[in-house]
Amino acid sequence: MPNRQVVPGVNHFDKDKATPGFTLFTPLGLPNTYVIDMNGKVVHSWDLPSDVGNYAYLLENGNLLVALRTKEGPQRLPAKGGHLVEYDWDGNIVWEHVDTGQHHDFRRLDNGNTIYAGWRLLTDEQAARVQGGQPGTEHEDGIYADTVIEVSPEGETVWEWFAGTDMDMEKWHIHPGLVRREYAHANTVAPANDGNIIVNQRYTCVMAIINKQTKEFDWALQDFEFGQQHDVQMLPNGNILFFANGAIPVGYHGPEVGSRVVELDPKTNEIVWEYLGDPPRSFFSWFISGCQRLPNGNTLICEGLWGRLFEVTPEKEIVWDYTSPFFVEYDHPAYKNSNVVFRCYRYAADSPQIQGRLGDPM
C-alpha cells in the first residue's frame, strides 16, 4: 500500500481554533485502541485479543464497544467482525455478543439494545434479482446480502431488516464496475434523530433511512458521483454528513476531485457545506474513512488510507493534523506496512465518555 511521506504524530496544532479533547482511534490490523491528547501523546489504551472488524468507540458510560474479528463465519469478505464486546475503562468485559456474520458497523441505542450490520446468503431466487456488478464475480457461496439486526442486552434479536426481502434490489443496482460477492456492502448502520436507522451501502452507492415500522426507505439517495461513501450520519439539524471517497470502482483510482466531506440537506439533496483538499487530490482516501461534527462547528476527519486524522473549521482551515505512527509490521493479508484507520472520535475532557479521568488534553 502506498505511503505518503509525512512525519507521524501531530504536524499542526492551532490551540486557539482547535477543539480541545481526546481523540480515539483503532489502527486496522492491530489489536489496540488508543486515546491521544491534542499533542499526540497516548494517554489511554485497550489491548485487545485480536484485530478488529474495523473500529471501536466510547459509549456514554465511558466503556469501549468494539467488534473483534472471528475466524468463523463468511470468508473473504472485507471488514468482518463477528464478536461484539463492551469493555470497561480497565479492560474488563462487561457485555458480549457473538454473530459470526457481523461486519463493519454497530451502535448502542438509547434503549440499551445494540444494532449492527450483518451478512446473510441470498437464496437462488433472491440472487437472481441482483442487478449490476461485474458478471462472474459472485462469492463461491453465492451472493451475500446485508442484514441490520437489533439485539437486546440478553442477545435476543428484537428487530431485523434484510436486503433480500425488504429492499427493492432491482431498483438499487450494484455499480457496474464492482463485484457481485455481496449486496450491497453496508458500511454504516446508525440511529437517526427520530429513532429510524441510517444505512450506507458502498456497492450500490445508496445512503438511506430505514423506517423501523415499515422497513421501507423513508429517504434514499444513490449518487455515483460521490465515488462511494462512508460514515453517513444525521446531524442535530437534520442534515446528513458523510465522507465521499471519490473512488472510481474499477481499480479505485480517484478522480481529480479527490475525496470530500459533505453536509447535505435531505429535503432537497443539495450540498450545504463540503470540505475538499487544496489542491483537491491532496485529500484522497478511496476506502474506509469518516467524519465527526464537533460541538463548536469544526469537523474532525479521518483520511483513512493514510492514517491521517485532522480537524477543520467551518471556513475549511486545518487547525489540527495528526498522522498515526502505528504501522502493521507483521504479515497481515490486507494491512501489512500500513497505518490505515477506519474512523476516529473526539471526546471532551469533561464528556460522559471521558469523565475527567485524563486531565488536560492540551
C-alpha positions as CSV (number, residue, x, y, z in Angstrom):
1,M,0.0,0.0,0.0
2,P,1.4,3.4,-0.8
3,N,2.8,5.5,2.0
4,R,2.6,9.3,2.0
5,Q,5.8,10.9,3.1
6,V,4.7,12.6,6.4
7,V,6.1,12.7,9.9
8,P,4.0,10.6,12.2
9,G,2.4,12.4,15.1
10,V,1.0,16.0,15.3
11,N,2.0,18.1,12.3
12,H,-0.1,21.1,13.1
13,F,-2.0,22.4,16.1
14,D,-3.7,25.8,16.4
15,K,-4.6,25.9,20.1
16,D,-6.9,28.9,19.6
17,K,-9.1,27.3,17.0
18,A,-8.9,23.5,17.6
19,T,-11.5,21.8,19.7
20,P,-9.9,20.6,23.0
21,G,-10.4,17.0,23.8
22,F,-9.1,13.4,23.4
23,T,-9.1,11.5,20.1
24,L,-9.8,7.8,20.0
25,F,-8.9,5.5,17.1
26,T,-8.1,1.9,16.3
27,P,-5.4,1.1,13.7
28,L,-6.6,-1.6,11.3
29,G,-4.7,-4.8,11.6
30,L,-3.5,-4.2,15.1
31,P,-5.1,-5.4,18.4
32,N,-5.1,-2.0,20.1
33,T,-7.4,1.1,20.6
34,Y,-5.7,4.3,21.5
35,V,-6.7,7.6,23.1
36,I,-4.4,10.5,22.4
37,D,-4.3,14.1,23.7
38,M,-4.0,17.1,21.4
39,N,-0.3,16.8,21.3
40,G,-0.5,13.2,20.1
41,K,0.5,11.5,23.3
42,V,-1.1,8.2,24.1
43,V,-2.9,8.7,27.4
44,H,-5.0,5.5,27.5
45,S,-5.3,2.3,25.5
46,W,-7.0,-1.0,25.4
47,D,-5.1,-4.2,24.4
48,L,-7.5,-6.4,22.5
49,P,-7.3,-10.2,21.9
50,S,-7.4,-9.8,18.1
51,D,-7.5,-7.1,15.5
52,V,-10.9,-5.6,14.9
53,G,-13.6,-5.8,12.2
54,N,-13.0,-2.1,11.6
55,Y,-13.2,0.1,14.7
56,A,-14.2,0.9,18.3
57,Y,-15.9,3.8,20.1
58,L,-16.8,5.0,23.6
59,L,-20.3,4.6,25.0
60,E,-21.9,7.3,27.1
61,N,-20.8,5.4,30.3
62,G,-17.1,5.5,29.2
63,N,-17.0,1.9,28.2
64,L,-15.4,0.8,24.9
65,L,-17.6,-1.0,22.3
66,V,-15.7,-2.9,19.7
67,A,-16.2,-5.7,17.1
68,L,-13.4,-8.3,17.2
69,R,-12.6,-10.4,14.2
70,T,-13.5,-14.0,14.4
71,K,-12.3,-16.9,12.2
72,E,-15.8,-18.4,11.9
73,G,-18.5,-17.0,9.5
74,P,-18.4,-15.9,5.9
75,Q,-14.9,-15.9,4.4
76,R,-13.0,-13.5,2.1
77,L,-15.4,-10.6,2.7
78,P,-14.0,-7.3,4.0
79,A,-14.4,-5.7,7.4
80,K,-15.6,-8.9,9.1
81,G,-16.1,-8.7,12.9
82,G,-18.2,-11.4,14.5
83,H,-17.7,-10.8,18.2
84,L,-19.1,-7.6,19.8
85,V,-17.5,-6.8,23.1
86,E,-18.1,-4.0,25.6
87,Y,-15.0,-3.3,27.8
88,D,-14.9,-1.1,30.9
89,W,-12.2,1.6,31.2
90,D,-9.8,-1.0,32.7
91,G,-10.3,-3.6,30.0
92,N,-12.8,-5.9,31.8
93,I,-15.5,-7.4,29.7
94,V,-19.0,-6.3,30.8
95,W,-21.0,-7.5,27.8
96,E,-20.5,-9.5,24.6
97,H,-22.5,-10.9,21.7
98,V,-21.4,-13.3,19.0
99,D,-22.8,-13.3,15.5
100,T,-20.1,-14.5,13.1
101,G,-21.9,-12.7,10.2
102,Q,-21.5,-9.3,11.8
103,H,-19.4,-6.8,9.7
104,H,-18.4,-3.1,9.6
105,D,-20.7,-1.1,11.9
106,F,-22.5,-1.4,15.2
107,R,-24.1,1.1,17.6
108,R,-25.6,1.1,21.1
109,L,-29.1,2.5,21.0
110,D,-30.7,4.7,23.7
111,N,-32.9,1.8,24.8
112,G,-29.8,-0.2,25.7
113,N,-30.1,-2.5,22.7
114,T,-27.3,-2.9,20.1
115,I,-27.8,-2.6,16.3
116,Y,-25.3,-3.9,13.8
117,A,-24.7,-4.8,10.1
118,G,-24.5,-8.5,9.2
119,W,-24.4,-10.8,6.2
120,R,-26.9,-13.5,5.1
121,L,-26.6,-15.6,2.0
122,L,-29.3,-14.9,-0.6
123,T,-31.4,-17.7,-1.9
124,D,-31.0,-18.5,-5.6
125,E,-34.3,-16.8,-6.3
126,Q,-33.2,-13.7,-4.4
127,A,-29.8,-13.6,-6.0
128,A,-31.4,-13.6,-9.5
129,R,-32.9,-10.2,-8.6
130,V,-29.5,-8.6,-8.0
131,Q,-28.7,-6.2,-10.9
132,G,-25.4,-4.7,-11.9
133,G,-21.8,-5.5,-11.0
134,Q,-19.2,-7.5,-12.9
135,P,-20.6,-10.8,-14.2
136,G,-18.9,-13.9,-12.8
137,T,-17.6,-12.1,-9.6
138,E,-20.0,-13.8,-7.2
139,H,-18.7,-15.3,-4.0
140,E,-18.0,-19.0,-4.1
141,D,-21.0,-19.4,-1.7
142,G,-23.3,-17.3,-3.9
143,I,-24.2,-13.7,-3.1
144,Y,-24.3,-12.4,0.5
145,A,-26.7,-9.6,1.4
146,D,-26.9,-7.1,4.2
147,T,-28.9,-7.5,7.3
148,V,-29.5,-4.9,10.1
149,I,-30.0,-6.7,13.4
150,E,-31.0,-5.2,16.8
151,V,-30.4,-7.3,19.8
152,S,-31.3,-6.8,23.5
153,P,-28.7,-6.8,26.3
154,E,-29.5,-10.5,26.7
155,G,-28.6,-11.2,23.0
156,E,-32.2,-11.7,21.8
157,T,-33.0,-10.4,18.3
158,V,-35.8,-7.9,18.6
159,W,-35.8,-6.4,15.1
160,E,-34.3,-7.3,11.8
161,W,-34.1,-5.9,8.3
162,F,-32.8,-8.0,5.3
163,A,-32.0,-6.6,1.9
164,G,-33.1,-9.8,0.3
165,T,-36.7,-9.3,1.4
166,D,-37.0,-5.7,2.4
167,M,-35.2,-3.8,-0.3
168,D,-36.0,-3.3,-4.0
169,M,-32.9,-4.8,-5.4
170,E,-33.9,-4.3,-9.0
171,K,-34.1,-0.6,-8.4
172,W,-30.9,-0.1,-6.4
173,H,-28.3,-1.9,-8.5
174,I,-24.6,-2.5,-7.9
175,H,-22.3,-0.1,-9.7
176,P,-21.2,-1.9,-13.0
177,G,-17.5,-1.6,-12.0
178,L,-17.9,-3.5,-8.8
179,V,-18.0,-7.2,-7.8
180,R,-21.1,-9.2,-7.0
181,R,-19.8,-11.0,-3.9
182,E,-22.3,-9.2,-1.8
183,Y,-25.3,-6.9,-2.0
184,A,-24.8,-4.2,-1.0
185,H,-21.8,-3.8,1.3
186,A,-23.3,-1.7,4.2
187,N,-20.5,0.2,6.0
188,T,-22.8,2.3,8.2
189,V,-25.7,1.5,10.5
190,A,-26.6,4.4,12.7
191,P,-29.7,5.8,14.5
192,A,-31.4,8.8,13.0
193,N,-32.8,11.6,15.2
194,D,-36.3,10.1,15.1
195,G,-35.3,6.6,16.0
196,N,-35.2,5.2,12.5
197,I,-32.0,3.8,11.1
198,I,-29.5,5.2,8.6
199,V,-27.6,2.8,6.4
200,N,-25.0,3.3,3.8
201,Q,-24.1,0.8,1.1
202,R,-20.8,1.1,-0.8
203,Y,-21.5,-1.3,-3.7
204,T,-24.8,0.4,-4.6
205,C,-23.7,3.9,-3.6
206,V,-27.0,4.2,-1.7
207,M,-27.5,6.1,1.6
208,A,-30.9,5.7,3.1
209,I,-33.1,6.0,6.2
210,I,-35.0,2.8,7.0
211,N,-38.3,3.2,8.7
212,K,-38.3,0.8,11.6
213,Q,-42.0,0.2,11.4
214,T,-42.5,-0.4,7.7
215,K,-38.8,-1.5,6.9
216,E,-39.1,0.7,3.8
217,F,-36.8,3.7,2.9
218,D,-38.2,7.0,4.1
219,W,-35.4,8.7,2.2
220,A,-32.7,7.4,-0.1
221,L,-30.1,8.8,-2.4
222,Q,-28.0,7.0,-5.0
223,D,-25.3,9.2,-6.5
224,F,-22.3,7.6,-8.1
225,E,-20.6,11.0,-8.4
226,F,-19.7,10.8,-4.7
227,G,-17.4,7.9,-5.6
228,Q,-19.0,5.7,-2.9
229,Q,-19.2,7.0,0.7
230,H,-18.7,6.1,4.4
231,D,-19.8,7.2,7.8
232,V,-23.2,8.6,6.8
233,Q,-24.8,10.2,9.8
234,M,-27.6,12.6,10.8
235,L,-26.6,15.9,12.4
236,P,-28.8,17.5,15.1
237,N,-30.1,19.9,12.4
238,G,-31.4,17.0,10.4
239,N,-28.8,17.3,7.7
240,I,-26.7,14.3,6.5
241,L,-22.9,14.4,7.0
242,F,-20.7,11.8,5.2
243,F,-17.2,11.1,3.8
244,A,-17.4,10.9,0.0
245,N,-14.5,8.7,-1.0
246,G,-14.2,9.9,-4.7
247,A,-13.3,6.3,-5.8
248,I,-13.7,5.1,-9.4
249,P,-14.7,1.5,-8.8
250,V,-12.5,-0.1,-11.5
251,G,-9.1,0.0,-10.0
252,Y,-10.0,2.6,-7.3
253,H,-8.1,5.4,-8.8
254,G,-9.5,8.7,-7.6
255,P,-10.9,11.3,-9.9
256,E,-9.5,14.8,-10.0
257,V,-11.8,16.0,-7.2
258,G,-10.2,13.6,-4.7
259,S,-12.3,12.9,-1.5
260,R,-14.8,15.2,0.1
261,V,-16.6,15.5,3.4
262,V,-20.2,16.6,2.6
263,E,-23.1,18.0,4.5
264,L,-26.3,17.5,2.6
265,D,-29.9,18.7,3.2
266,P,-32.0,15.5,2.7
267,K,-35.1,17.7,2.0
268,T,-33.5,19.0,-1.2
269,N,-30.5,16.7,-1.6
270,E,-28.4,19.9,-2.0
271,I,-24.9,20.2,-0.6
272,V,-24.8,22.9,2.1
273,W,-21.2,22.5,3.1
274,E,-18.2,20.5,1.9
275,Y,-14.5,20.1,2.5
276,L,-12.0,19.4,-0.3
277,G,-8.3,19.4,-0.3
278,D,-6.2,22.2,-1.8
279,P,-5.4,21.0,-4.4
280,P,-8.3,18.6,-4.4
281,R,-6.2,15.4,-4.9
282,S,-4.1,16.2,-1.9
283,F,-7.0,14.8,0.1
284,F,-8.0,11.3,-1.0
285,S,-8.9,8.0,0.6
286,W,-10.6,5.6,-1.8
287,F,-11.9,3.4,1.0
288,I,-12.8,3.4,4.7
289,S,-12.6,6.9,6.4
290,G,-15.1,9.1,8.4
291,C,-16.0,12.4,9.9
292,Q,-17.4,13.9,13.1
293,R,-19.1,17.3,13.5
294,L,-17.7,18.8,16.8
295,P,-19.8,20.9,19.2
296,N,-18.1,24.2,18.1
297,G,-18.9,23.6,14.4
298,N,-15.5,22.2,13.4
299,T,-15.3,18.9,11.7
300,L,-12.9,16.0,12.6
301,I,-11.9,14.0,9.6
302,C,-10.3,10.6,9.2
303,E,-8.5,10.2,5.9
304,G,-8.3,6.5,6.5
305,L,-5.9,5.3,3.8
306,W,-3.1,7.4,5.2
307,G,-3.9,7.1,8.9
308,R,-4.4,10.8,8.9
309,L,-6.8,12.5,11.5
310,F,-7.3,16.2,11.1
311,E,-9.7,19.0,12.2
312,V,-11.1,21.8,10.0
313,T,-13.1,24.9,10.8
314,P,-16.4,25.8,9.0
315,E,-14.2,28.0,6.8
316,K,-12.2,24.9,6.0
317,E,-9.0,25.9,7.8
318,I,-7.0,23.0,9.1
319,V,-6.4,23.6,12.8
320,W,-5.1,20.1,14.0
321,D,-3.4,17.5,11.9
322,Y,-2.1,14.1,13.1
323,T,-0.8,11.0,11.4
324,S,-0.9,7.7,13.1
325,P,2.6,6.2,13.9
326,F,1.1,2.7,14.4
327,F,2.1,0.6,11.4
328,V,1.3,-3.1,10.9
329,E,4.7,-4.8,10.9
330,Y,3.6,-8.4,10.6
331,D,2.4,-10.2,7.5
332,H,-1.3,-9.1,7.6
333,P,-3.2,-10.1,4.4
334,A,-4.7,-6.6,4.0
335,Y,-2.8,-4.1,6.1
336,K,0.9,-5.0,6.1
337,N,3.2,-1.9,6.3
338,S,0.2,0.4,6.5
339,N,-1.2,2.7,9.3
340,V,-4.8,2.8,8.0
341,V,-7.7,3.9,10.3
342,F,-11.4,3.3,9.7
343,R,-12.8,6.1,11.9
344,C,-11.8,8.4,14.8
345,Y,-13.7,10.2,17.5
346,R,-13.0,13.3,19.6
347,Y,-14.3,13.5,23.3
348,A,-14.1,16.5,25.6
349,A,-12.3,16.1,28.9
350,D,-15.5,16.6,30.8
351,S,-17.7,14.5,28.5
352,P,-19.6,11.5,29.8
353,Q,-17.2,9.2,27.9
354,I,-14.0,10.6,29.5
355,Q,-15.5,11.7,32.8
356,G,-12.4,13.8,33.7
357,R,-10.2,10.8,34.0
358,L,-7.4,12.0,31.7
359,G,-6.8,15.6,32.9
360,D,-5.9,18.5,30.5
361,P,-5.9,17.4,26.8
362,M,-3.8,20.4,25.8
